[in-house]
Amino acid sequence: MINFPCKERYGWEDLLEIVRDLRSPEGCPWDKVQTHASIRRNFLEEVYEALDAVDRDDAENMREELGDVLLQVALHAQMEAERGRFDMADVVDALTRKLLYRHPHVFGGAEAAKSGEEALANWEARKRTEKGFGSVADAVESVPHTLPALWRAEKIQKKAAKAGFEWENVFHALEKVEEEVGELREALETGGAYDAPHGVREEAGDVLFMTVCVLRMCGLDPEDALHRTCDKFERRFRGAEEAADKPLSEYTEEGLTALWQEAKRKLASAEHPADA
């Protein structure tokens, strides 16, 4: 049993000490056997839960979920401290140095940034120098593979566009989407293996990649657009299921379409009564 002192208010050092205790031989049987790999998914889930609280502007949950994210950072740092490679103090030191270096317009004596865009340009320029990127391809390859695919596609395209690798206008990009849809149809009609070169997986990926391009050129967030469509589908699906007089699996395609269209009409009327 570890006797941790009771306090009216705990601080940063208390958190780090608790994490060390949890990982110690006398600590928690679960915490002390975890590895970077075993809690990797936890980290992702906590970040998404924190963002959900941010999106809902829920201060109480935001405070809790940001704490859960901080716990994941502390756990990973403690694992490295046990290996003798770095600890949380090193993490904080490196972050502080990076913030100072990448804000020359604030801390470095450079001319003040006149806009957010100029400040971001300063950040990116310093980042390229810091990371030793010798080409745009280096910057493109640096986009984390662990990002959600739509987000990764958007970031890759943005970096390429900054180097001039961009469609002349959004309609040219849309024409490319239509071309990729045609190639996907051809792959389906051919009936080959889905994972073959120019098979369904590859061609469907091309359709998604170019769709991201169209949205990006319109100034829209692909992740946000797809989330909104998911929300819309959920509402319409519920409406269709509630209107059905038998299991959906017993309907023909024509019957399902009729249910869907009626659910769509009712939702549109409820959401936009002035247009009804």
C-alpha positions in Angstrom: 0.0 0.0 0.0 1.3 3.4 -1.0 0.3 6.3 1.3 -0.2 9.3 -0.9 -0.9 12.6 1.0 -4.3 14.1 0.9 -4.4 17.7 -0.2 -7.0 20.4 -0.9 -5.6 20.9 -4.4 -3.1 18.7 -6.3 -0.5 20.0 -8.8 1.6 18.9 -11.7 4.2 17.1 -9.6 1.5 15.2 -7.7 0.3 13.8 -11.0 3.7 12.7 -12.1 4.4 11.1 -8.7 1.1 9.2 -8.9 2.0 7.9 -12.3 5.4 6.8 -11.0 3.7 5.0 -8.1 1.2 3.3 -10.4 4.1 1.9 -12.5 6.2 0.9 -9.5 6.5 -2.7 -8.3 4.1 -1.9 -5.5 1.7 -0.1 -7.9 -1.3 -1.1 -9.9 -1.2 -4.6 -11.5 -2.7 -3.2 -14.7 -0.7 0.1 -15.0 2.7 -1.4 -14.4 2.5 -3.9 -17.3 1.3 -1.5 -19.9 3.5 -0.5 -22.9 3.4 2.2 -25.6 1.7 -0.3 -27.9 -0.8 -1.6 -25.4 -2.2 1.9 -24.5 -1.9 3.4 -28.0 -5.6 3.0 -28.7 -6.4 4.5 -25.3 -4.5 7.6 -26.3 -6.6 8.0 -29.5 -9.9 7.4 -27.7 -9.1 10.0 -25.0 -8.2 12.6 -27.7 -11.5 12.0 -29.5 -13.5 12.2 -26.3 -11.8 15.5 -25.4 -12.6 16.8 -28.9 -16.2 15.7 -28.4 -16.4 17.8 -25.2 -14.8 20.7 -27.1 -17.4 20.5 -29.9 -20.2 20.5 -27.3 -18.6 23.4 -25.4 -19.0 21.3 -22.3 -16.6 22.8 -19.8 -17.0 20.1 -17.1 -16.4 17.2 -19.5 -13.7 19.2 -21.3 -11.8 19.5 -18.0 -12.1 15.8 -17.3 -11.2 14.6 -20.8 -8.2 16.9 -21.1 -7.0 15.4 -17.9 -7.4 11.9 -19.4 -5.3 13.0 -22.4 -2.7 14.4 -20.0 -2.6 11.1 -18.1 -1.8 9.3 -21.4 1.1 11.8 -22.0 2.4 11.2 -18.4 2.2 7.4 -18.8 4.2 7.4 -22.1 6.8 9.8 -20.6 7.1 7.6 -17.5 7.7 4.5 -19.6 10.5 6.3 -21.3 11.9 7.5 -18.0 12.1 3.8 -16.9 14.1 3.1 -20.0 16.4 6.0 -19.3 15.8 7.8 -22.6 13.8 10.8 -21.5 11.3 11.9 -18.9 8.4 14.4 -18.6 10.9 17.3 -17.8 12.6 16.6 -21.1 9.2 16.7 -22.9 8.4 20.1 -21.4 11.8 21.4 -22.1 11.7 20.3 -25.8 8.2 21.8 -26.2 9.2 25.1 -24.7 12.3 25.3 -26.9 10.2 24.5 -30.0 7.7 27.2 -29.2 10.4 29.8 -28.7 12.1 28.8 -32.0 9.0 28.6 -34.1 7.7 32.1 -33.0 10.5 34.4 -34.1 8.0 37.2 -34.6 7.2 37.0 -30.9 10.4 35.8 -29.1 13.2 36.0 -31.7 13.4 39.7 -32.6 12.0 39.2 -36.1 9.5 41.6 -37.5 6.0 41.1 -36.0 3.6 38.9 -38.0 0.9 41.0 -39.5 -1.7 38.2 -39.7 -2.4 34.6 -38.6 -1.4 33.4 -42.1 2.0 35.1 -41.8 2.5 33.7 -38.3 1.7 30.2 -39.7 4.2 30.7 -42.5 6.9 31.5 -40.0 6.0 28.4 -38.1 6.2 26.2 -41.2 9.4 27.7 -42.4 11.1 27.1 -39.0 9.6 23.6 -38.9 11.2 22.8 -42.3 14.5 24.0 -41.1 14.2 22.2 -37.8 13.2 18.9 -39.4 15.8 19.1 -42.2 13.3 18.9 -45.0 15.2 19.2 -48.3 12.2 19.0 -50.6 8.4 19.2 -50.6 8.3 15.4 -50.9 10.1 15.2 -47.5 7.3 17.4 -46.0 4.6 15.3 -47.7 6.1 12.1 -46.4 6.2 13.6 -42.9 2.4 13.6 -42.6 1.6 11.0 -40.0 0.2 7.7 -41.4 -1.8 7.4 -38.2 -4.1 10.3 -39.1 -7.6 9.5 -40.2 -7.3 8.9 -44.0 -9.4 11.9 -45.1 -7.4 14.2 -42.9 -4.1 12.7 -44.1 -5.2 13.2 -47.7 -6.1 16.8 -47.0 -2.7 17.6 -45.4 -0.8 15.8 -48.1 -2.6 17.8 -50.8 -2.2 21.1 -49.0 1.6 20.6 -48.8 1.8 19.7 -52.5 -0.4 22.7 -53.4 1.9 25.1 -51.6 4.6 23.9 -54.1 2.3 24.7 -57.0 1.1 21.1 -57.5 -2.6 22.0 -57.8 -5.6 21.9 -60.1 -6.3 25.1 -62.0 -9.8 25.2 -60.5 -12.3 23.1 -58.5 -14.2 22.1 -61.7 -11.1 20.4 -63.1 -10.7 18.5 -59.9 -14.4 17.5 -60.1 -13.9 16.2 -63.6 -11.1 14.1 -62.2 -13.5 12.7 -59.6 -15.9 11.7 -62.4 -13.0 10.1 -64.3 -12.0 8.1 -61.1 -15.7 7.0 -60.6 -15.6 5.7 -64.2 -12.4 3.7 -63.4 -14.1 2.3 -60.2 -17.1 1.2 -62.3 -14.8 -0.5 -64.8 -13.0 -2.3 -61.9 -16.3 -3.5 -60.5 -17.5 -4.7 -63.9 -14.2 -6.5 -64.6 -14.8 -8.6 -61.5 -11.1 -9.1 -60.7 -9.6 -9.4 -57.2 -10.5 -6.3 -55.1 -6.9 -5.9 -54.0 -5.3 -6.3 -57.5 -3.5 -3.4 -59.2 -6.3 -1.1 -60.5 -8.8 -3.1 -58.6 -11.7 -1.9 -56.6 -9.7 -0.9 -53.5 -7.2 1.2 -55.5 -9.8 2.9 -57.6 -12.2 3.5 -54.7 -9.2 5.1 -52.9 -8.6 7.4 -55.9 -12.3 8.5 -55.8 -12.0 9.3 -52.1 -8.7 11.1 -52.6 -10.0 13.3 -55.4 -13.3 14.0 -53.4 -11.1 15.3 -50.6 -9.4 17.5 -53.2 -12.7 19.0 -54.3 -13.8 19.8 -50.7 -10.4 21.2 -49.8 -10.5 23.6 -52.8 -13.9 24.7 -51.6 -12.5 25.5 -48.2 -14.4 22.7 -46.5 -13.1 20.2 -44.0 -13.6 16.6 -45.5 -13.9 15.1 -42.0 -16.5 17.6 -41.0 -18.4 17.1 -44.3 -18.5 13.3 -43.8 -19.5 13.5 -40.1 -22.4 15.7 -41.1 -23.5 13.2 -43.7 -23.2 10.4 -41.1 -25.4 12.5 -38.8 -27.9 13.0 -41.6 -28.0 9.3 -42.4 -28.6 8.4 -38.8 -31.6 10.7 -38.6 -33.1 9.5 -41.9 -32.4 5.8 -41.1 -34.3 6.2 -37.8 -37.2 7.8 -39.6 -37.3 5.0 -42.2 -37.1 2.3 -39.5 -39.8 3.9 -37.4 -42.1 4.2 -40.5 -41.6 0.5 -41.5 -44.4 -2.0 -40.8 -42.1 -5.0 -41.0 -38.4 -5.7 -40.7 -36.3 -3.7 -43.2 -34.7 -6.9 -44.5 -38.2 -8.0 -45.8 -38.5 -4.9 -48.1 -37.5 -4.8 -51.7 -35.1 -2.2 -52.9 -38.0 -0.2 -54.2 -39.8 -0.4 -50.9 -36.7 0.7 -49.0 -36.2 3.7 -51.3 -39.8 4.7 -50.7 -39.3 4.6 -46.9 -36.1 6.6 -47.3 -37.6 9.3 -49.4 -40.6 9.7 -47.0 -38.2 9.9 -44.0 -36.1 12.5 -46.0 -39.3 14.5 -46.7 -40.5 14.5 -43.1 -37.1 15.5 -41.7 -36.7 18.3 -44.3 -40.2 19.6 -43.3 -39.3 19.5 -39.5 -35.9 21.1 -40.0 -37.0 23.8 -42.5 -40.7 24.4 -41.8 -40.7 27.6 -43.8 -39.8 25.7 -47.0 -42.5 23.0 -46.4 
